[in-house]
Amino acid sequence: MANVLGPEWSEEAGGIRRSRIGRQAGTERIGLSLYGVPAGARPWPYHYQHANEETIIVLSGRPHLRTPEGWRQLEPGEVVAFPRGPAGAHLVENRGDEEARFLMLSEMNAPEAIVYPDSDKVGVLSRPPGSAGDEDELAAWFRLDDQVNYWEGEGQPESGRRADSRPP
């Protein structure tokens, strides 16, 4: 049974714990994860998504939040929405001495493109972020500098189409 007060932690990496509360409760189109983030840690890089809106709900601790407006400290009970696109860029970092716990609520739309402005990367997923993937699905990250022309490796473009044109 899903419970944010007594969670079943399903993942742990670098001291960061995650409980997929939504999945445990049986959601299919809404993602809800509880994070336990120790002092000095961040659960993900600064990023924004093109297909999925997200929301953070702080339960305990005072994590810091970075958005396009800069850094600020969050308080327990605070709720912040991250819209799709660059305006929704975010990073959470626990600068406190105790674990910070928060819920992340998100849509589960696919396909998804996630942009990481600090490292000039993009992630492309054929499945919703955080969903259970399988070997037939695409989940790949690339540096934006690695991009190529639309027609590269495709032979001659169709008659009347410029070789440097973008897809229709």
GROMACS elastic network, one bead per residue, 0.5 to 0.9 nm:
[ bonds ]
;  ai    aj funct       b0    kb
    1     7     6  0.88089   500
    1     8     6  0.87236   500
    1    21     6  0.89842   500
    1    24     6  0.66459   500
    1    25     6  0.67802   500
    2     6     6  0.82354   500
    2     7     6  0.67044   500
    2     8     6  0.75959   500
    2    20     6  0.85952   500
    2    21     6  0.55944   500
    2    22     6  0.77359   500
    2    23     6  0.85377   500
    2    24     6  0.53632   500
    2    25     6  0.54261   500
    3     6     6  0.53908   500
    3     7     6  0.52386   500
    3     8     6  0.78823   500
    3    21     6  0.70978   500
    3    24     6  0.88517   500
    3    25     6  0.87206   500
    4     7     6  0.52409   500
    4     8     6  0.87071   500
    4    19     6  0.84428   500
    4    21     6  0.72058   500
    4    34     6  0.69060   500
    4   103     6  0.85796   500
    7    10     6  0.89089   500
    7    19     6  0.63969   500
    7    20     6  0.88871   500
    7    21     6  0.77209   500
    7    34     6  0.80557   500
    8    18     6  0.86782   500
    8    19     6  0.60035   500
    8    20     6  0.83205   500
    8    21     6  0.83528   500
    8    24     6  0.88820   500
    9    12     6  0.74847   500
    9    17     6  0.63261   500
    9    18     6  0.56021   500
    9    20     6  0.76993   500
    9    34     6  0.85880   500
    9    35     6  0.89070   500
   10    17     6  0.76638   500
   10    18     6  0.60473   500
   10    19     6  0.51757   500
   10    20     6  0.68219   500
   11    16     6  0.81092   500
   11    17     6  0.57686   500
   11    18     6  0.51533   500
   11    19     6  0.67149   500
   11    20     6  0.85829   500
   12    15     6  0.61558   500
   12    16     6  0.54527   500
   12    18     6  0.63466   500
   13    16     6  0.53483   500
   13    17     6  0.68017   500
   13    18     6  0.88398   500
   13    43     6  0.89089   500
   14    17     6  0.84203   500
   14    38     6  0.89621   500
   14    41     6  0.80373   500
   14    43     6  0.89317   500
   15    36     6  0.83283   500
   15    37     6  0.70633   500
   15    38     6  0.63721   500
   15    41     6  0.80235   500
   16    35     6  0.70908   500
   16    36     6  0.57481   500
   16    38     6  0.63665   500
   16    41     6  0.73653   500
   16    42     6  0.79435   500
   16    43     6  0.65600   500
   17    34     6  0.80741   500
   17    35     6  0.55887   500
   17    37     6  0.65163   500
   17    38     6  0.86832   500
   17    43     6  0.88282   500
   18    21     6  0.88918   500
   18    33     6  0.65057   500
   18    34     6  0.56057   500
   18    36     6  0.63997   500
   18    37     6  0.86988   500
   19    22     6  0.87563   500
   19    23     6  0.89793   500
   19    24     6  0.85436   500
   19    32     6  0.85995   500
   19    33     6  0.55527   500
   19    34     6  0.50624   500
   19    35     6  0.65652   500
   19    36     6  0.86035   500
   20    23     6  0.54785   500
   20    24     6  0.62837   500
   20    25     6  0.87535   500
   20    31     6  0.77946   500
   20    32     6  0.62098   500
   20    34     6  0.64796   500
   20    35     6  0.88343   500
   20   130     6  0.89033   500
   21    24     6  0.50458   500
   21    25     6  0.61405   500
   21    26     6  0.86420   500
   21    27     6  0.88496   500
   21    31     6  0.80393   500
   21    32     6  0.55163   500
   21    33     6  0.53118   500
   21    34     6  0.65229   500
   21   103     6  0.89731   500
   22    25     6  0.50747   500
   22    26     6  0.62015   500
   22    27     6  0.52462   500
   22    28     6  0.79921   500
   22    30     6  0.68620   500
   22    31     6  0.54576   500
   22    33     6  0.65845   500
   22   105     6  0.86802   500
   23    26     6  0.50249   500
   23    27     6  0.54808   500
   23    28     6  0.72407   500
   23    30     6  0.86538   500
   23    31     6  0.72023   500
   23    32     6  0.74826   500
   23    33     6  0.85042   500
   23   131     6  0.87736   500
   24    27     6  0.77006   500
   27    30     6  0.58392   500
   27    31     6  0.71669   500
   27    32     6  0.85539   500
   28    31     6  0.76113   500
   28   108     6  0.76979   500
   29   106     6  0.87514   500
   29   107     6  0.63148   500
   29   108     6  0.50654   500
   29   109     6  0.74703   500
   30   105     6  0.72159   500
   30   106     6  0.58918   500
   30   108     6  0.55346   500
   30   109     6  0.88939   500
   31    54     6  0.89956   500
   31   104     6  0.77266   500
   31   105     6  0.55661   500
   31   107     6  0.59894   500
   31   108     6  0.60880   500
   31   129     6  0.89205   500
   31   130     6  0.78006   500
   31   131     6  0.82410   500
   32   103     6  0.66690   500
   32   104     6  0.55879   500
   32   106     6  0.64548   500
   32   107     6  0.89107   500
   33   102     6  0.82773   500
   33   103     6  0.55448   500
   33   104     6  0.52441   500
   33   105     6  0.66679   500
   33   106     6  0.87789   500
   34   101     6  0.70040   500
   34   102     6  0.57585   500
   34   104     6  0.64724   500
   34   105     6  0.89505   500
   35    43     6  0.81294   500
   35   100     6  0.78840   500
   35   101     6  0.54794   500
   35   102     6  0.54720   500
   35   103     6  0.62802   500
   35   104     6  0.77042   500
   36    99     6  0.62620   500
   36   100     6  0.57987   500
   36   102     6  0.69930   500
   37    40     6  0.83151   500
   37    41     6  0.61916   500
   37    42     6  0.69618   500
   37    43     6  0.70505   500
   37    63     6  0.88101   500
   37    93     6  0.81591   500
   37    94     6  0.66026   500
   37    98     6  0.86695   500
   37    99     6  0.53632   500
   37   100     6  0.51903   500
   37   101     6  0.63415   500
   37   102     6  0.85040   500
   38    41     6  0.57576   500
   38    42     6  0.84063   500
   38    94     6  0.66646   500
   38    95     6  0.88386   500
   38    96     6  0.83916   500
   38    97     6  0.79523   500
   38    98     6  0.64268   500
   38   100     6  0.64508   500
   38   101     6  0.88832   500
   39    42     6  0.88532   500
   39    93     6  0.83925   500
   39    94     6  0.52632   500
   39    95     6  0.58095   500
   39    96     6  0.55069   500
   39    97     6  0.52808   500
   39    98     6  0.57390   500
   39    99     6  0.58544   500
   39   100     6  0.76575   500
   40    93     6  0.69382   500
   40    94     6  0.53611   500
   40    95     6  0.53232   500
   40    96     6  0.72602   500
   40    97     6  0.81044   500
   41    92     6  0.86890   500
   41    93     6  0.58740   500
   41    94     6  0.56330   500
   41    95     6  0.76587   500
   42    45     6  0.73495   500
   42    91     6  0.75341   500
   42    92     6  0.58562   500
   42    94     6  0.64817   500
   43    91     6  0.82518   500
   43    92     6  0.70817   500
   43    93     6  0.75206   500
   44    47     6  0.81207   500
   44    91     6  0.68434   500
   44    92     6  0.76031   500
   44    93     6  0.88749   500
   45    90     6  0.82129   500
   45    91     6  0.60727   500
   45    92     6  0.83441   500
   45   116     6  0.70562   500
   45   118     6  0.82460   500
   46    66     6  0.76717   500
   46    67     6  0.83170   500
   46    89     6  0.65875   500
   46    90     6  0.53157   500
   46    92     6  0.80667   500
   46   115     6  0.86232   500
   46   116     6  0.59462   500
   46   117     6  0.69769   500
   46   118     6  0.68549   500
   46   119     6  0.89639   500
   47    86     6  0.83780   500
   47    88     6  0.82243   500
   47    89     6  0.50943   500
   47    90     6  0.56856   500
   47    91     6  0.68841   500
   47   114     6  0.66969   500
   47   115     6  0.54797   500
   47   117     6  0.64724   500
   47   118     6  0.82218   500
   48    52     6  0.88830   500
   48    82     6  0.81811   500
   48    83     6  0.84618   500
   48    84     6  0.68800   500
   48    85     6  0.59222   500
   48    86     6  0.59370   500
   48    87     6  0.79113   500
   48    88     6  0.57130   500
   48    90     6  0.65740   500
   48   113     6  0.86508   500
   48   114     6  0.57221   500
   48   115     6  0.54566   500
   48   116     6  0.68242   500
   48   117     6  0.83430   500
   49    52     6  0.58297   500
   49    53     6  0.73136   500
   49    54     6  0.88122   500
   49    83     6  0.82436   500
   49    84     6  0.54986   500
   49    85     6  0.56995   500
   49    86     6  0.77807   500
   49    88     6  0.75309   500
   49    89     6  0.76462   500
   49   112     6  0.71081   500
   49   113     6  0.60344   500
   49   115     6  0.63820   500
   50    53     6  0.81549   500
   50    83     6  0.88091   500
   50    84     6  0.51047   500
   50    85     6  0.50507   500
   50    86     6  0.82963   500
   50   112     6  0.63920   500
   50   113     6  0.56015   500
   50   114     6  0.63743   500
   50   115     6  0.80977   500
   51    84     6  0.62754   500
   51    85     6  0.80962   500
   51   107     6  0.82853   500
   51   108     6  0.84476   500
   51   109     6  0.59568   500
   51   110     6  0.68724   500
   51   111     6  0.72087   500
   51   112     6  0.53615   500
   51   113     6  0.69511   500
   51   114     6  0.84336   500
   51   128     6  0.87813   500
   52    82     6  0.89961   500
   52    83     6  0.76794   500
   52    84     6  0.58257   500
   52    85     6  0.88085   500
   52   106     6  0.65246   500
   52   107     6  0.52400   500
   52   108     6  0.65855   500
   52   109     6  0.59357   500
   52   110     6  0.83245   500
   52   112     6  0.75004   500
   52   128     6  0.83658   500
   52   129     6  0.86189   500
   53    81     6  0.76202   500
   53    82     6  0.58492   500
   53    84     6  0.50800   500
   53    85     6  0.86929   500
   53    88     6  0.78792   500
   53   105     6  0.84860   500
   53   106     6  0.57852   500
   53   107     6  0.59055   500
   53   108     6  0.88416   500
   54    80     6  0.86347   500
   54    81     6  0.59655   500
   54    82     6  0.50549   500
   54    83     6  0.66146   500
   54    84     6  0.79542   500
   54    88     6  0.82882   500
   54   104     6  0.68351   500
   54   105     6  0.55323   500
   54   107     6  0.67283   500
   55    79     6  0.69551   500
   55    80     6  0.55999   500
   55    82     6  0.57662   500
   55    83     6  0.84420   500
   55   103     6  0.80674   500
   55   104     6  0.56804   500
   55   105     6  0.50594   500
   55   106     6  0.63902   500
   56    78     6  0.79730   500
   56    79     6  0.55981   500
   56    80     6  0.53523   500
   56    81     6  0.64986   500
   56    82     6  0.81318   500
   56   102     6  0.66810   500
   56   103     6  0.56582   500
   56   105     6  0.63736   500
   56   106     6  0.89248   500
   57    76     6  0.80474   500
   57    77     6  0.64178   500
   57    78     6  0.58234   500
   57    80     6  0.67977   500
   57    81     6  0.89811   500
   57   101     6  0.88641   500
   57   102     6  0.54901   500
   57   103     6  0.50698   500
   57   104     6  0.65472   500
   57   105     6  0.80410   500
   58    61     6  0.76568   500
   58    62     6  0.79415   500
   58    63     6  0.81545   500
   58    74     6  0.73337   500
   58    75     6  0.67435   500
   58    77     6  0.52110   500
   58    78     6  0.54708   500
   58    79     6  0.66088   500
   58    80     6  0.88520   500
   58   100     6  0.79566   500
   58   101     6  0.63702   500
   58   103     6  0.64612   500
   58   104     6  0.88317   500
   59    75     6  0.84136   500
   59    76     6  0.51227   500
   59    77     6  0.57442   500
   59    78     6  0.80404   500
   59   100     6  0.76597   500
   59   101     6  0.54184   500
   59   102     6  0.50591   500
   59   103     6  0.73155   500
   60    63     6  0.86501   500
   60    75     6  0.77770   500
   60    76     6  0.50939   500
   60    77     6  0.77856   500
   60    99     6  0.78338   500
   60   100     6  0.54384   500
   60   101     6  0.51146   500
   60   102     6  0.68781   500
   61    74     6  0.84026   500
   61    75     6  0.71866   500
   61    76     6  0.63948   500
   61    94     6  0.81414   500
   61    96     6  0.72452   500
   61    97     6  0.86993   500
   61    98     6  0.66343   500
   61    99     6  0.63067   500
   61   101     6  0.64750   500
   61   102     6  0.86129   500
   62    73     6  0.62573   500
   62    74     6  0.53021   500
   62    75     6  0.52053   500
   62    76     6  0.65898   500
   62    94     6  0.71460   500
   62    95     6  0.78461   500
   62    96     6  0.65695   500
   62    98     6  0.88077   500
   62    99     6  0.89061   500
   62   100     6  0.64218   500
   62   101     6  0.88311   500
   63    72     6  0.86509   500
   63    73     6  0.59091   500
   63    74     6  0.55364   500
   63    75     6  0.74937   500
   63    76     6  0.89750   500
   63    92     6  0.65351   500
   63    93     6  0.56940   500
   63    95     6  0.62906   500
   63    96     6  0.68831   500
   63    99     6  0.89613   500
   63   100     6  0.61657   500
   63   101     6  0.85299   500
   63   102     6  0.89530   500
   64    71     6  0.66443   500
   64    72     6  0.55289   500
   64    74     6  0.57649   500
   64    91     6  0.82335   500
   64    92     6  0.57355   500
   64    93     6  0.51941   500
   64    94     6  0.60179   500
   64    95     6  0.66579   500
   64    96     6  0.87223   500
   65    70     6  0.80524   500
   65    71     6  0.55107   500
   65    72     6  0.54391   500
   65    73     6  0.61244   500
   65    74     6  0.67139   500
   65    90     6  0.68758   500
   65    91     6  0.57420   500
   65    93     6  0.64799   500
   65    94     6  0.87836   500
   66    69     6  0.75188   500
   66    70     6  0.53562   500
   66    72     6  0.66452   500
   66    73     6  0.88958   500
   66    89     6  0.79783   500
   66    90     6  0.54173   500
   66    91     6  0.50620   500
   66    92     6  0.64580   500
   66    93     6  0.81681   500
   67    70     6  0.52827   500
   67    71     6  0.65319   500
   67    72     6  0.85805   500
   67    82     6  0.88703   500
   67    87     6  0.79173   500
   67    88     6  0.71914   500
   67    89     6  0.55363   500
   67    91     6  0.68726   500
   68    71     6  0.85203   500
   68    86     6  0.79071   500
   68    87     6  0.65981   500
   68    88     6  0.77676   500
   68    89     6  0.63503   500
   68    90     6  0.75543   500
   74    77     6  0.86652   500
   74    78     6  0.64657   500
   74    79     6  0.87539   500
   75    78     6  0.55380   500
   76    79     6  0.88430   500
   76   101     6  0.89351   500
   76   102     6  0.86517   500
   81    88     6  0.77096   500
   82    85     6  0.87102   500
   82    87     6  0.74599   500
   82    89     6  0.68827   500
   82    90     6  0.73064   500
   83    86     6  0.82570   500
   83    87     6  0.65312   500
   83    89     6  0.81618   500
   84    87     6  0.71383   500
   84    88     6  0.56123   500
   84    89     6  0.83089   500
   85    88     6  0.56750   500
   85    89     6  0.72468   500
   85   114     6  0.89703   500
   85   115     6  0.87285   500
   86    89     6  0.54418   500
   86   115     6  0.84093   500
   87    90     6  0.88728   500
   89   115     6  0.86588   500
   89   116     6  0.86082   500
   89   117     6  0.86343   500
   93    96     6  0.89483   500
   94    97     6  0.81793   500
   94    98     6  0.83561   500
   94    99     6  0.75254   500
   94   100     6  0.64205   500
   95    98     6  0.87636   500
   96    99     6  0.75660   500
   96   100     6  0.78881   500
  106   109     6  0.89735   500
  107   128     6  0.82722   500
  108   127     6  0.83370   500
  108   129     6  0.69624   500
  108   130     6  0.83729   500
  108   131     6  0.78569   500
  109   112     6  0.69102   500
  109   127     6  0.75243   500
  109   128     6  0.52250   500
  109   129     6  0.80613   500
  110   113     6  0.87983   500
  110   125     6  0.72368   500
  110   126     6  0.58747   500
  110   129     6  0.79608   500
  111   124     6  0.75787   500
  111   125     6  0.56700   500
  111   127     6  0.55936   500
  111   128     6  0.64818   500
  111   129     6  0.89057   500
  112   123     6  0.78771   500
  112   124     6  0.58780   500
  112   125     6  0.51515   500
  112   126     6  0.65105   500
  112   127     6  0.70229   500
  112   128     6  0.64457   500
  112   129     6  0.72466   500
  113   122     6  0.66611   500
  113   123     6  0.55105   500
  113   125     6  0.64677   500
  113   126     6  0.89762   500
  114   121     6  0.83164   500
  114   122     6  0.54575   500
  114   124     6  0.65456   500
  114   125     6  0.83778   500
  114   129     6  0.89960   500
  114   141     6  0.88466   500
  115   120     6  0.74658   500
  115   121     6  0.60008   500
  115   123     6  0.64409   500
  115   124     6  0.89966   500
  116   119     6  0.58313   500
  116   120     6  0.57466   500
  116   121     6  0.51111   500
  116   122     6  0.60507   500
  116   123     6  0.81161   500
  117   120     6  0.50119   500
  117   121     6  0.68482   500
  117   122     6  0.85569   500
  118   121     6  0.80157   500
  119   122     6  0.89608   500
  119   143     6  0.76432   500
  119   144     6  0.89487   500
  120   142     6  0.85172   500
  120   143     6  0.57314   500
  120   144     6  0.55832   500
  120   145     6  0.76061   500
  121   141     6  0.66958   500
  121   142     6  0.53805   500
  121   144     6  0.53826   500
  121   145     6  0.83513   500
  122   140     6  0.83651   500
  122   141     6  0.55751   500
  122   142     6  0.54265   500
  122   143     6  0.63331   500
  122   144     6  0.65268   500
  123   139     6  0.71392   500
  123   140     6  0.56064   500
  123   142     6  0.64304   500
  123   143     6  0.89048   500
  124   127     6  0.89901   500
  124   138     6  0.71976   500
  124   139     6  0.57398   500
  124   140     6  0.54520   500
  124   141     6  0.63179   500
  124   142     6  0.83414   500
  125   128     6  0.69153   500
  125   129     6  0.71640   500
  125   137     6  0.75780   500
  125   138     6  0.53167   500
  125   140     6  0.66013   500
  125   141     6  0.87798   500
  126   129     6  0.89146   500
  126   137     6  0.58459   500
  126   138     6  0.51073   500
  126   139     6  0.65767   500
  127   130     6  0.84947   500
  127   131     6  0.68519   500
  127   132     6  0.83330   500
  127   133     6  0.68966   500
  127   137     6  0.68534   500
  127   138     6  0.74089   500
  127   139     6  0.77165   500
  128   131     6  0.55761   500
  128   132     6  0.85911   500
  128   133     6  0.87112   500
  129   132     6  0.86880   500
  130   133     6  0.83651   500
  133   136     6  0.81777   500
  133   137     6  0.64457   500
  133   138     6  0.86139   500
  133   139     6  0.84250   500
  134   137     6  0.57238   500
  134   138     6  0.87246   500
  135   138     6  0.79349   500
  142   145     6  0.83281   500
  142   146     6  0.68984   500
  142   147     6  0.83168   500
  143   146     6  0.54894   500
  143   147     6  0.76223   500
  144   147     6  0.56465   500
  145   148     6  0.85758   500
  147   150     6  0.89728   500
  148   151     6  0.82176   500
  148   152     6  0.65215   500
  149   152     6  0.52775   500
  149   153     6  0.89894   500
  149   163     6  0.84729   500
  149   164     6  0.64069   500
  149   165     6  0.80980   500
  149   166     6  0.79231   500
  150   153     6  0.87711   500
  150   154     6  0.84346   500
  150   163     6  0.83652   500
  150   164     6  0.70386   500
  150   165     6  0.70278   500
  150   166     6  0.58617   500
  150   167     6  0.68346   500
  151   154     6  0.52835   500
  151   155     6  0.72065   500
  151   156     6  0.78490   500
  151   157     6  0.68139   500
  151   163     6  0.65779   500
  151   164     6  0.70937   500
  151   165     6  0.79143   500
  151   166     6  0.82421   500
  151   167     6  0.88321   500
  152   155     6  0.74100   500
  152   163     6  0.88804   500
  153   156     6  0.89857   500
  154   157     6  0.75590   500
  156   159     6  0.85498   500
  156   163     6  0.77160   500
  157   160     6  0.81894   500
  157   161     6  0.62388   500
  157   162     6  0.71805   500
  157   163     6  0.59450   500
  158   161     6  0.56394   500
  158   162     6  0.83504   500
  158   163     6  0.87175   500
  159   162     6  0.84027   500
  161   164     6  0.84749   500
  161   165     6  0.69894   500
  162   165     6  0.53499   500
  162   166     6  0.89069   500
  163   166     6  0.87783   500
  165   168     6  0.85874   500
